[in-house]
């Protein structure tokens, strides 16, 4: 209930068995008494007894009797944008993944650049109909497949930019799409102005059709990987900036480590928020992690789902320890006689990131990728978001 314990000298006059209450617990016991949540029985607190079902019901009822608490507890979730990318799944699989989640905005990977400046179209009418019927937003991805040369060919030419925008606008109109998610990676720093011009024109064109534009960006670490992205200008002209809060240690990194430790994600988000308004910022979280070789991290490590992670965590001889500085578990196990490590992403680590993002009041969250999670993750995310919203 977000209440701070209050130390007083009143406990001995409140309960006859106050001396039996552990020293550390006394401020908490006094606080729940003063709040009217627990009153004891016959002047006794009975600290060593089990709580009965009836007593639990009385406590919950006492909470609901406080109007300012009950109103907040009974209101619906207000999660904002909850964006989920489709990856390596059929439409049927993707729909099932979304149904089991909090996701309200779908990003199937439908549109990609090619060398003739034709935008490939992989739209699925079945998903379009389902999204409309279930009142979910549909923002298909426009990608470059990390092809810097192809991306330069498009961005460096005003005619090519216009041709691509025209095709995307036609798809938005034909399929009645709610938006487009621009996912250009490995963009040459020389294309910085071209990228800003493209997003500016694309947004203006799609706004005329009632659609929005979101732009995926990596954390700004001061490297040439992100030099092409003018965060302030892109954030000003687009509707949303989606910060991909992962790949702290990437596939091929010579040093093993976390995909997305809390301190790293927090710093990345705060850097973004120094240039982009909160109402346009979406934080993307990883629903995957990486199984690292302790011998050859760069060449003998691979991405795994959270379910795969759990299987390794339960392997014979595996060990798990909590790293409070990174705010996640580190799992160690042996394979073929050699140590391997996983910096785990699970409901606990993801909840910590959600709480951090909620404190910054951003527009929402995104998830790479749907199907990588375990079922418990969605309840944890919803609970973390709901808890942070309470103001008791």
Secondary structure, 3 states (H helix, E strand, C coil): CCCCCCCCCCHHHHCCCHHHCCHHHHHHHHHHHHCCCCCCECCECCCCCCCCHHHHHHHHHHHHCCHHHHHHHHCCCCCCEEEEECCCCCHHHHHHHHHCCCCCEEECCCEECCCCCCCEECCCHHHHHHHHHCCCEEEEEEECCCCHHHHHHHHCCHHHHHHHHHHHHHHHHHHCCCEEEEECCCCCHHHHHHHHHHHHHHHHHHHCCCCEEEEEEECCCCCCCCCCCCHHHHHHHCCEEEEECCCCCCCCCCCCCCCCCHHHHHHHHHHHHCCCCHHHEEEEEECEEEEEECCCCCCCCEEEEHHHHHHHHCCCCCEEEEECCCCEEEEEEEECCEEEEEECCCHHHHHHHHHHHHHCCCCEEEEECCCCCCCHHHHHHHHHHHHHHCCC
